[in-house]
Amino acid sequence: MANFQEIINADIPVLIDFSAEWCGPCKMMPPILKDVKDQMGDKVTIIKIDIDKNPSAANAYKIQSVPTLMLFKKGETKWRQSGVVQASQLKQVIEQYI
């Protein structure tokens, strides 16, 4: 978790995808996140966290449903949404914090 704190304290936005293997909608997110990363490059860090393998992270951020996306910058939560989010919307959200 210490490494996680270092990551979300970065000066660039960090998008976290909280997901689970058993979650159908979660399987829709990887190509969307890849599209965002391809378009935005080094302007954003994107990380996927499996809530079953990392329950402490899920508990720390009160993840109730998956997928839940959270955007951090300098350790602060800037945005949060549950459910599948399209690449264009994610890009708009991230661009506000670059």
N, CA, C and O atoms as a printed pandas DataFrame, in Angstrom:
     atom_number atom_name residue_name chain_id  residue_number  x_coord  y_coord  z_coord
0              1         N          MET        A               1    0.817   -1.211    0.000
1              2        CA          MET        A               1    0.000    0.000    0.000
2              3         C          MET        A               1    0.854    1.265    0.000
3              4         O          MET        A               1    0.418    2.302   -0.501
4              5         N          ALA        A               2    2.058    1.194    0.552
5              6        CA          ALA        A               2    2.918    2.380    0.562
6              7         C          ALA        A               2    3.214    2.811   -0.866
7              8         O          ALA        A               2    3.205    4.002   -1.177
8              9         N          ASN        A               3    3.476    1.838   -1.731
9             10        CA          ASN        A               3    3.729    2.141   -3.124
10            11         C          ASN        A               3    2.503    2.774   -3.772
11            12         O          ASN        A               3    2.627    3.686   -4.589
12            13         N          PHE        A               4    1.328    2.291   -3.408
13            14        CA          PHE        A               4    0.076    2.847   -3.912
14            15         C          PHE        A               4   -0.029    4.326   -3.538
15            16         O          PHE        A               4   -0.422    5.152   -4.362
16            17         N          GLN        A               5    0.324    4.657   -2.295
17            18        CA          GLN        A               5    0.287    6.062   -1.858
18            19         C          GLN        A               5    1.242    6.915   -2.683
19            20         O          GLN        A               5    0.912    8.041   -3.054
20            21         N          GLU        A               6    2.414    6.384   -2.968
21            22        CA          GLU        A               6    3.377    7.110   -3.802
22            23         C          GLU        A               6    2.799    7.371   -5.183
23            24         O          GLU        A               6    2.950    8.461   -5.735
24            25         N          ILE        A               7    2.143    6.372   -5.731
25            26        CA          ILE        A               7    1.584    6.486   -7.075
26            27         C          ILE        A               7    0.501    7.559   -7.128
27            28         O          ILE        A               7    0.521    8.418   -8.010
28            29         N          ILE        A               8   -0.457    7.514   -6.177
29            30        CA          ILE        A               8   -1.555    8.487   -6.248
30            31         C          ILE        A               8   -1.129    9.895   -5.822
31            32         O          ILE        A               8   -1.873   10.850   -6.045
32            33         N          ASN        A               9    0.044   10.040   -5.218
33            34        CA          ASN        A               9    0.551   11.362   -4.868
34            35         C          ASN        A               9    1.289   12.036   -6.020
35            36         O          ASN        A               9    1.855   13.116   -5.848
36            37         N          ALA        A              10    1.286   11.410   -7.180
37            38        CA          ALA        A              10    2.002   11.950   -8.335
38            39         C          ALA        A              10    1.420   13.292   -8.791
39            40         O          ALA        A              10    0.271   13.623   -8.497
40            41         N          ASP        A              11    2.240   14.050   -9.512
41            42        CA          ASP        A              11    1.805   15.342  -10.046
42            43         C          ASP        A              11    0.889   15.179  -11.255
43            44         O          ASP        A              11    0.148   16.100  -11.600
44            45         N          ILE        A              12    0.935   14.016  -11.899
45            46        CA          ILE        A              12    0.039   13.794  -13.034
46            47         C          ILE        A              12   -1.185   13.009  -12.545
47            48         O          ILE        A              12   -1.096   12.294  -11.547
48            49         N          PRO        A              13   -2.317   13.134  -13.233
49            50        CA          PRO        A              13   -3.505   12.397  -12.812
50            51         C          PRO        A              13   -3.279   10.880  -12.858
51            52         O          PRO        A              13   -2.608   10.362  -13.750
52            53         N          VAL        A              14   -3.858   10.185  -11.870
53            54        CA          VAL        A              14   -3.767    8.731  -11.782
54            55         C          VAL        A              14   -5.193    8.185  -11.774
55            56         O          VAL        A              14   -5.968    8.466  -10.860
56            57         N          LEU        A              15   -5.528    7.407  -12.792
57            58        CA          LEU        A              15   -6.853    6.810  -12.898
58            59         C          LEU        A              15   -6.778    5.369  -12.400
59            60         O          LEU        A              15   -6.003    4.562  -12.914
60            61         N          ILE        A              16   -7.587    5.062  -11.401
61            62        CA          ILE        A              16   -7.630    3.709  -10.840
62            63         C          ILE        A              16   -8.931    3.043  -11.270
63            64         O          ILE        A              16  -10.014    3.606  -11.115
64            65         N          ASP        A              17   -8.807    1.838  -11.812
65            66        CA          ASP        A              17   -9.962    1.032  -12.194
66            67         C          ASP        A              17  -10.082   -0.094  -11.174
67            68         O          ASP        A              17   -9.335   -1.071  -11.226
68            69         N          PHE        A              18  -11.032    0.049  -10.242
69            70        CA          PHE        A              18  -11.299   -1.021   -9.278
70            71         C          PHE        A              18  -12.231   -2.015   -9.961
71            72         O          PHE        A              18  -13.326   -1.653  -10.393
72            73         N          SER        A              19  -11.794   -3.273  -10.059
73            74        CA          SER        A              19  -12.578   -4.264  -10.795
74            75         C          SER        A              19  -12.463   -5.624  -10.120
75            76         O          SER        A              19  -11.803   -5.769   -9.091
76            77         N          ALA        A              20  -13.126   -6.632  -10.726
77            78        CA          ALA        A              20  -13.069   -8.000  -10.226
78            79         C          ALA        A              20  -13.208   -8.954  -11.406
79            80         O          ALA        A              20  -13.850   -8.640  -12.409
80            81         N          GLU        A              21  -12.592  -10.125  -11.266
81            82        CA          GLU        A              21  -12.632  -11.134  -12.333
82            83         C          GLU        A              21  -14.058  -11.542  -12.693
83            84         O          GLU        A              21  -14.360  -11.765  -13.865
84            85         N          TRP        A              22  -14.934  -11.643  -11.699
85            86        CA          TRP        A              22  -16.297  -12.142  -11.891
86            87         C          TRP        A              22  -17.252  -11.090  -12.447
87            88         O          TRP        A              22  -18.410  -11.395  -12.732
88            89         N          CYS        A              23  -16.779   -9.862  -12.601
89            90        CA          CYS        A              23  -17.631   -8.735  -12.990
90            91         C          CYS        A              23  -17.714   -8.598  -14.508
91            92         O          CYS        A              23  -16.712   -8.317  -15.165
92            93         N          GLY        A              24  -18.903   -8.796  -15.061
93            94        CA          GLY        A              24  -19.100   -8.687  -16.505
94            95         C          GLY        A              24  -18.761   -7.310  -17.062
95            96         O          GLY        A              24  -17.960   -7.217  -17.992
96            97         N          PRO        A              25  -19.352   -6.222  -16.519
97            98        CA          PRO        A              25  -19.047   -4.886  -17.035
98            99         C          PRO        A              25  -17.558   -4.523  -16.931
99           100         O          PRO        A              25  -17.052   -3.737  -17.733
100          101         N          CYS        A              26  -16.857   -5.098  -15.939
101          102        CA          CYS        A              26  -15.422   -4.815  -15.780
102          103         C          CYS        A              26  -14.633   -5.251  -17.017
103          104         O          CYS        A              26  -13.614   -4.651  -17.360
104          105         N          LYS        A              27  -15.114   -6.295  -17.675
105          106        CA          LYS        A              27  -14.408   -6.809  -18.857
106          107         C          LYS        A              27  -14.489   -5.841  -20.035
107          108         O          LYS        A              27  -13.744   -5.980  -21.006
108          109         N          MET        A              28  -15.395   -4.857  -19.953
109          110        CA          MET        A              28  -15.514   -3.855  -21.008
110          111         C          MET        A              28  -14.491   -2.731  -20.845
111          112         O          MET        A              28  -14.226   -1.999  -21.798
112          113         N          MET        A              29  -13.919   -2.588  -19.659
113          114        CA          MET        A              29  -13.047   -1.451  -19.375
114          115         C          MET        A              29  -11.640   -1.525  -19.985
115          116         O          MET        A              29  -11.146   -0.488  -20.426
116          117         N          PRO        A              30  -10.960   -2.686  -20.040
117          118        CA          PRO        A              30   -9.586   -2.672  -20.559
118          119         C          PRO        A              30   -9.418   -2.031  -21.941
119          120         O          PRO        A              30   -8.498   -1.230  -22.108
120          121         N          PRO        A              31  -10.260   -2.342  -22.946
121          122        CA          PRO        A              31  -10.053   -1.669  -24.230
122          123         C          PRO        A              31  -10.329   -0.163  -24.168
123          124         O          PRO        A              31   -9.699    0.615  -24.884
124          125         N          ILE        A              32  -11.271    0.247  -23.309
125          126        CA          ILE        A              32  -11.564    1.675  -23.138
126          127         C          ILE        A              32  -10.359    2.365  -22.502
127          128         O          ILE        A              32   -9.943    3.434  -22.950
128          129         N          LEU        A              33   -9.802    1.753  -21.460
129          130        CA          LEU        A              33   -8.645    2.340  -20.773
130          131         C          LEU        A              33   -7.421    2.368  -21.684
131          132         O          LEU        A              33   -6.626    3.306  -21.634
132          133         N          LYS        A              34   -7.272    1.343  -22.510
133          134        CA          LYS        A              34   -6.151    1.321  -23.464
134          135         C          LYS        A              34   -6.292    2.471  -24.455
135          136         O          LYS        A              34   -5.310    3.132  -24.791
136          137         N          ASP        A              35   -7.504    2.704  -24.916
137          138        CA          ASP        A              35   -7.771    3.802  -25.840
138          139         C          ASP        A              35   -7.398    5.143  -25.199
139          140         O          ASP        A              35   -6.749    5.977  -25.830
140          141         N          VAL        A              36   -7.808    5.343  -23.952
141          142        CA          VAL        A              36   -7.480    6.581  -23.228
142          143         C          VAL        A              36   -5.969    6.722  -23.094
143          144         O          VAL        A              36   -5.421    7.796  -23.341
144          145         N          LYS        A              37   -5.293    5.639  -22.702
145          146        CA          LYS        A              37   -3.837    5.685  -22.524
146          147         C          LYS        A              37   -3.135    5.966  -23.852
147          148         O          LYS        A              37   -2.175    6.735  -23.904
148          149         N          ASP        A              38   -3.622    5.335  -24.927
149          150        CA          ASP        A              38   -3.026    5.563  -26.247
150          151         C          ASP        A              38   -3.159    7.030  -26.661
151          152         O          ASP        A              38   -2.246    7.591  -27.267
152          153         N          GLN        A              39   -4.287    7.644  -26.336
153          154        CA          GLN        A              39   -4.519    9.039  -26.719
154          155         C          GLN        A              39   -3.778   10.023  -25.827
155          156         O          GLN        A              39   -3.332   11.072  -26.292
156          157         N          MET        A              40   -3.643    9.685  -24.533
157          158        CA          MET        A              40   -3.105   10.645  -23.568
158          159         C          MET        A              40   -1.646   10.392  -23.189
159          160         O          MET        A              40   -0.975   11.282  -22.666
160          161         N          GLY        A              41   -1.161    9.190  -23.449
161          162        CA          GLY        A              41    0.253    8.884  -23.202
162          163         C          GLY        A              41    0.685    9.130  -21.765
163          164         O          GLY        A              41    0.033    8.681  -20.822
164          165         N          ASP        A              42    1.796    9.854  -21.608
165          166        CA          ASP        A              42    2.396   10.072  -20.289
166          167         C          ASP        A              42    1.671   11.120  -19.450
167          168         O          ASP        A              42    2.095   11.416  -18.333
168          169         N          LYS        A              43    0.584   11.686  -19.973
169          170        CA          LYS        A              43   -0.156   12.695  -19.209
170          171         C          LYS        A              43   -1.000   12.071  -18.098
171          172         O          LYS        A              43   -1.509   12.775  -17.226
172          173         N          VAL        A              44   -1.145   10.736  -18.138
173          174        CA          VAL        A              44   -1.964   10.053  -17.144
174          175         C          VAL        A              44   -1.373    8.679  -16.837
175          176         O          VAL        A              44   -0.793    8.029  -17.707
176          177         N          THR        A              45   -1.530    8.246  -15.580
177          178        CA          THR        A              45   -1.183    6.887  -15.179
178          179         C          THR        A              45   -2.495    6.141  -14.972
179          180         O          THR        A              45   -3.399    6.643  -14.305
180          181         N          ILE        A              46   -2.600    4.940  -15.543
181          182        CA          ILE        A              46   -3.816    4.141  -15.389
182          183         C          ILE        A              46   -3.455    2.817  -14.733
183          184         O          ILE        A              46   -2.560    2.105  -15.187
184          185         N          ILE        A              47   -4.169    2.500  -13.655
185          186        CA          ILE        A              47   -3.884    1.296  -12.888
186          187         C          ILE        A              47   -5.188    0.521  -12.674
187          188         O          ILE        A              47   -6.239    1.110  -12.421
188          189         N          LYS        A              48   -5.100   -0.798  -12.781
189          190        CA          LYS        A              48   -6.241   -1.656  -12.501
190          191         C          LYS        A              48   -5.991   -2.348  -11.172
191          192         O          LYS        A              48   -4.909   -2.892  -10.947
192          193         N          ILE        A              49   -6.988   -2.332  -10.288
193          194        CA          ILE        A              49   -6.870   -2.997   -8.992
194          195         C          ILE        A              49   -8.008   -3.995   -8.865
195          196         O          ILE        A              49   -9.180   -3.630   -8.962
196          197         N          ASP        A              50   -7.658   -5.249   -8.647
197          198        CA          ASP        A              50   -8.640   -6.308   -8.430
198          199         C          ASP        A              50   -9.051   -6.263   -6.958
199          200         O          ASP        A              50   -8.221   -6.467   -6.072
200          201         N          ILE        A              51  -10.337   -5.993   -6.699
201          202        CA          ILE        A              51  -10.785   -5.833   -5.308
202          203         C          ILE        A              51  -10.695   -7.122   -4.506
203          204         O          ILE        A              51  -10.579   -7.080   -3.281
204          205         N          ASP        A              52  -10.748   -8.272   -5.182
205          206        CA          ASP        A              52  -10.637   -9.547   -4.464
206          207         C          ASP        A              52   -9.199   -9.833   -4.049
207          208         O          ASP        A              52   -8.963  -10.474   -3.025
208          209         N          LYS        A              53   -8.240   -9.361   -4.837
209          210        CA          LYS        A              53   -6.822   -9.568   -4.507
210          211         C          LYS        A              53   -6.280   -8.455   -3.619
211          212         O          LYS        A              53   -5.246   -8.625   -2.972
212          213         N          ASN        A              54   -6.971   -7.319   -3.584
213          214        CA          ASN        A              54   -6.532   -6.166   -2.795
214          215         C          ASN        A              54   -7.688   -5.611   -1.966
215          216         O          ASN        A              54   -8.089   -4.463   -2.155
216          217         N          PRO        A              55   -8.225   -6.417   -1.046
217          218        CA          PRO        A              55   -9.386   -5.946   -0.274
218          219         C          PRO        A              55   -9.094   -4.710    0.569
219          220         O          PRO        A              55  -10.002   -3.922    0.834
220          221         N          SER        A              56   -7.851   -4.526    0.994
221          222        CA          SER        A              56   -7.543   -3.349    1.814
222          223         C          SER        A              56   -7.715   -2.065    1.011
223          224         O          SER        A              56   -8.191   -1.060    1.539
224          225         N          ALA        A              57   -7.330   -2.092   -0.259
225          226        CA          ALA        A              57   -7.521   -0.914   -1.121
226          227         C          ALA        A              57   -9.006   -0.667   -1.348
227          228         O          ALA        A              57   -9.462    0.476   -1.306
228          229         N          ALA        A              58   -9.760   -1.733   -1.589
229          230        CA          ALA        A              58  -11.209   -1.609   -1.806
230          231         C          ALA        A              58  -11.888   -1.037   -0.561
231          232         O          ALA        A              58  -12.765   -0.179   -0.660
232          233         N          ASN        A              59  -11.474   -1.522    0.609
233          234        CA          ASN        A              59  -12.053   -1.027    1.862
234          235         C          ASN        A              59  -11.658    0.419    2.132
235          236         O          ASN        A              59  -12.479    1.221    2.577
236          237         N          ALA        A              60  -10.405    0.748    1.862
237          238        CA          ALA        A              60   -9.915    2.099    2.124
238          239         C          ALA        A              60  -10.701    3.142    1.337
239          240         O          ALA        A              60  -10.911    4.257    1.816
240          241         N          TYR        A              61  -11.132    2.783    0.140
241          242        CA          TYR        A              61  -11.861    3.733   -0.716
242          243         C          TYR        A              61  -13.348    3.412   -0.813
243          244         O          TYR        A              61  -14.053    3.930   -1.680
244          245         N          LYS        A              62  -13.822    2.537    0.101
245          246        CA          LYS        A              62  -15.246    2.212    0.198
246          247         C          LYS        A              62  -15.854    1.845   -1.157
247          248         O          LYS        A              62  -16.886    2.379   -1.561
248          249         N          ILE        A              63  -15.191    0.927   -1.839
249          250        CA          ILE        A              63  -15.682    0.454   -3.129
250          251         C          ILE        A              63  -16.867   -0.480   -2.881
251          252         O          ILE        A              63  -16.712   -1.545   -2.284
252          253         N          GLN        A              64  -18.040   -0.077   -3.339
253          254        CA          GLN        A              64  -19.265   -0.852   -3.132
254          255         C          GLN        A              64  -19.624   -1.678   -4.364
255          256         O          GLN        A              64  -20.207   -2.756   -4.248
256          257         N          SER        A              65  -19.274   -1.168   -5.541
257          258        CA          SER        A              65  -19.607   -1.872   -6.778
258          259         C          SER        A              65  -18.447   -1.729   -7.751
259          260         O          SER        A              65  -17.643   -0.802   -7.651
260          261         N          VAL        A              66  -18.375   -2.654   -8.686
261          262        CA          VAL        A              66  -17.323   -2.615   -9.696
262          263         C          VAL        A              66  -17.962   -2.652  -11.082
263          264         O          VAL        A              66  -19.030   -3.243  -11.236
264          265         N          PRO        A              67  -17.359   -2.053  -12.078
265          266        CA          PRO        A              67  -16.142   -1.240  -11.945
266          267         C          PRO        A              67  -16.424    0.104  -11.275
267          268         O          PRO        A              67  -17.475    0.711  -11.486
268          269         N          THR        A              68  -15.479    0.551  -10.477
269          270        CA          THR        A              68  -15.487    1.918   -9.956
270          271         C          THR        A              68  -14.181    2.550  -10.408
271          272         O          THR        A              68  -13.100    1.996  -10.206
272          273         N          LEU        A              69  -14.299    3.707  -11.017
273          274        CA          LEU        A              69  -13.130    4.452  -11.487
274          275         C          LEU        A              69  -12.922    5.640  -10.565
275          276         O          LEU        A              69  -13.872    6.334  -10.203
276          277         N          MET        A              70  -11.671    5.868  -10.188
277          278        CA          MET        A              70  -11.317    7.019   -9.357
278          279         C          MET        A              70  -10.119    7.726   -9.968
279          280         O          MET        A              70   -9.178    7.088  -10.441
280          281         N          LEU        A              71  -10.168    9.048   -9.951
281          282        CA          LEU        A              71   -9.056    9.843  -10.463
282          283         C          LEU        A              71   -8.423   10.594   -9.297
283          284         O          LEU        A              71   -9.093   11.318   -8.561
284          285         N          PHE        A              72   -7.116   10.402   -9.151
285          286        CA          PHE        A              72   -6.352   11.070   -8.098
286          287         C          PHE        A              72   -5.350   12.023   -8.720
287          288         O          PHE        A              72   -4.861   11.797   -9.827
288          289         N          LYS        A              73   -5.050   13.088   -7.998
289          290        CA          LYS        A              73   -3.919   13.945   -8.347
290          291         C          LYS        A              73   -3.361   14.485   -7.042
291          292         O          LYS        A              73   -4.090   15.045   -6.223
292          293         N          LYS        A              74   -2.067   14.311   -6.861
293          294        CA          LYS        A              74   -1.387   14.729   -5.634
294          295         C          LYS        A              74   -2.081   14.178   -4.398
295          296         O          LYS        A              74   -2.212   14.866   -3.386
296          297         N          GLY        A              75   -2.526   12.925   -4.493
297          298        CA          GLY        A              75   -3.112   12.238   -3.349
298          299         C          GLY        A              75   -4.572   12.555   -3.084
299          300         O          GLY        A              75   -5.178   11.948   -2.201
300          301         N          GLU        A              76   -5.154   13.489   -3.825
301          302        CA          GLU        A              76   -6.551   13.860   -3.612
302          303         C          GLU        A              76   -7.447   13.176   -4.626
303          304         O          GLU        A              76   -7.083   13.036   -5.794
304          305         N          THR        A              77   -8.631   12.746   -4.176
305          306        CA          THR        A              77   -9.623   12.194   -5.085
306          307         C          THR        A              77  -10.257   13.355   -5.832
307          308         O          THR        A              77  -10.850   14.242   -5.217
308          309         N          LYS        A              78  -10.136   13.355   -7.145
309          310        CA          LYS        A              78  -10.681   14.431   -7.965
310          311         C          LYS        A              78  -12.002   14.052   -8.616
311          312         O          LYS        A              78  -12.819   14.917   -8.931
312          313         N          TRP        A              79  -12.206   12.746   -8.815
313          314        CA          TRP        A              79  -13.406   12.283   -9.519
314          315         C          TRP        A              79  -13.611   10.817   -9.208
315          316         O          TRP        A              79  -12.655   10.078   -8.972
316          317         N          ARG        A              80  -14.882   10.397   -9.209
317          318        CA          ARG        A              80  -15.192    9.000   -8.927
318          319         C          ARG        A              80  -16.512    8.659   -9.597
319          320         O          ARG        A              80  -17.467    9.434   -9.549
320          321         N          GLN        A              81  -16.554    7.484  -10.227
321          322        CA          GLN        A              81  -17.802    7.034  -10.839
322          323         C          GLN        A              81  -17.806    5.515  -10.925
323          324         O          GLN        A              81  -16.787    4.887  -11.212
324          325         N          SER        A              82  -18.972    4.942  -10.672
325          326        CA          SER        A              82  -19.135    3.497  -10.814
326          327         C          SER        A              82  -19.796    3.204  -12.154
327          328         O          SER        A              82  -20.566    4.008  -12.679
328          329         N          GLY        A              83  -19.473    2.033  -12.692
329          330        CA          GLY        A              83  -20.036    1.623  -13.967
330          331         C          GLY        A              83  -19.063    1.859  -15.105
331          332         O          GLY        A              83  -17.999    2.451  -14.925
332          333         N          VAL        A              84  -19.449    1.384  -16.282
333          334        CA          VAL        A              84  -18.604    1.536  -17.464
334          335         C          VAL        A              84  -18.654    2.994  -17.920
335          336         O          VAL        A              84  -19.731    3.574  -18.055
336          337         N          VAL        A              85  -17.480    3.580  -18.156
337          338        CA          VAL        A              85  -17.375    4.956  -18.616
338          339         C          VAL        A              85  -16.673    4.935  -19.975
339          340         O          VAL        A              85  -15.643    4.281  -20.136
340          341         N          GLN        A              86  -17.225    5.643  -20.935
341          342        CA          GLN        A              86  -16.645    5.657  -22.277
342          343         C          GLN        A              86  -15.347    6.460  -22.313
343          344         O          GLN        A              86  -15.125    7.340  -21.481
344          345         N          ALA        A              87  -14.501    6.148  -23.279
345          346        CA          ALA        A              87  -13.175    6.768  -23.398
346          347         C          ALA        A              87  -13.282    8.287  -23.535
347          348         O          ALA        A              87  -12.500    9.016  -22.923
348          349         N          SER        A              88  -14.232    8.769  -24.323
349          350        CA          SER        A              88  -14.349   10.217  -24.542
350          351         C          SER        A              88  -14.659   10.949  -23.233
351          352         O          SER        A              88  -14.121   12.027  -22.980
352          353         N          GLN        A              89  -15.526   10.362  -22.406
353          354        CA          GLN        A              89  -15.862   10.983  -21.120
354          355         C          GLN        A              89  -14.663   10.937  -20.173
355          356         O          GLN        A              89  -14.373   11.918  -19.488
356          357         N          LEU        A              90  -13.966    9.799  -20.134
357          358        CA          LEU        A              90  -12.782    9.684  -19.278
358          359         C          LEU        A              90  -11.733   10.715  -19.662
359          360         O          LEU        A              90  -11.125   11.350  -18.800
360          361         N          LYS        A              91  -11.528   10.875  -20.958
361          362        CA          LYS        A              91  -10.530   11.818  -21.451
362          363         C          LYS        A              91  -10.893   13.245  -21.010
363          364         O          LYS        A              91  -10.024   14.004  -20.580
364          365         N          GLN        A              92  -12.154   13.598  -21.117
365          366        CA          GLN        A              92  -12.605   14.938  -20.691
366          367         C          GLN        A              92  -12.335   15.150  -19.210
367          368         O          GLN        A              92  -11.853   16.213  -18.818
368          369         N          VAL        A              93  -12.636   14.162  -18.384
369          370        CA          VAL        A              93  -12.432   14.266  -16.943
370          371         C          VAL        A              93  -10.942   14.439  -16.647
371          372         O          VAL        A              93  -10.559   15.323  -15.880
372          373         N          ILE        A              94  -10.105   13.599  -17.253
373          374        CA          ILE        A              94   -8.661   13.636  -16.996
374          375         C          ILE        A              94   -8.076   14.975  -17.430
375          376         O          ILE        A              94   -7.232   15.539  -16.734
376          377         N          GLU        A              95   -8.519   15.485  -18.577
377          378        CA          GLU        A              95   -7.955   16.741  -19.101
378          379         C          GLU        A              95   -8.174   17.930  -18.167
379          380         O          GLU        A              95   -7.412   18.896  -18.206
380          381         N          GLN        A              96   -9.203   17.865  -17.333
381          382        CA          GLN        A              96   -9.447   18.945  -16.369
382          383         C          GLN        A              96   -8.327   19.052  -15.345
383          384         O          GLN        A              96   -8.142   20.107  -14.737
384          385         N          TYR        A              97   -7.571   17.960  -15.147
385          386        CA          TYR        A              97   -6.584   17.914  -14.062
386          387         C          TYR        A              97   -5.144   17.844  -14.562
387          388         O          TYR        A              97   -4.223   17.623  -13.776
388          389         N          ILE        A              98   -4.950   18.030  -15.852
389          390        CA          ILE        A              98   -3.579   17.989  -16.395
390          391         C          ILE        A              98   -2.925   19.354  -16.203
391          392         O          ILE        A              98   -1.771   19.546  -16.586
